[in-house]
């Protein structure tokens, strides 16, 4: 099976290439024609190191007819690459956001549907057996009962890279939390969003570094998520999102990186703690490749990305106005 990594602009592209290369029966293809002024040979060097096939431009890459692609380009290039991949018959795993504008993402969803391929969104926490078990328990409702409230937190440190920093806490830490909520609720639309934020730890003036978002969904469920940036190497939530799902009979807690061993590390003169479990990105890529082989999907899809973008847009409007914001959900999508 041929799987291509499209561009090395994203910080995780090289890691994705390595993980894909290590998978059995995967023939890794690499293309990075846009390069970087600081490192124009970044993609070619990674391909050479892994012994992967390198394509000098996009035409050459799609001429190799990949079965699936991972889109890790700059955000403003993703729509074009997703559309080319879809028309070539390749299933797509795309970093969030697939595009900055909902209209563009909806267009990407349509072209994938028309081409008979699946647009999946890279949200590692939504993959893997642990989250699948949580979703199943909530859906069955035998122990939890009816879901009423969701509390979540993701406090990883401010990400590296200018683009990620400009996205703020709402753009970097909120999407994984909102993806989890969306998956558990089965794609129920948000109705109202209220958010508060500050920029105390922001890299740029006015860019939020702390944010608390409350969302009321159409089925009555209320979710409150803390998506603030945390300090490096501290806090139980730095390694991955945590979430509590509260029903009318019981509650379920989910921790993407449960703390198993902790203590004081004299080498770094600070607290150190270890987690257990497989690399979530390896799990995500494994499920994506397996689903592509079956011609099916895994993880959040393009429609879920649209719903997440709407909530984030409403959250920013709420921060600006200091008031709750009604989420406008288009009733029809024009071609």
Secondary structure, 3 states (H helix, E strand, C coil): CEEEEECCCCCCHHHHHHHHHCCCCCEEEEECCCCCCCCCCHHHHHHHHHCCEEECCHHHHHHCCCCEEEECCCHHHHHHHHHHHHHCCCEEEECCCCCCCHHHHHHHHHHHHHHCCCEEECCHHHCCHHHHHHHHHHHHCCCCCCEEEEEEECCCECCCCHHHHHHHHHHHCHHHHHHHHHHHHCCCCEEEEEEEEECCCCCCCCCCCEEEEEEEECCCCEEEEECCCECCCCCCCCCCCEEEEEECCCEEEEECCCEEEEEEECCCCEEEEEECCCCHHHHHHHHHHHHHHHCCCCCCEHHHHHHHHHHHHHHHHHHHHCCCEECCCCCCCCC
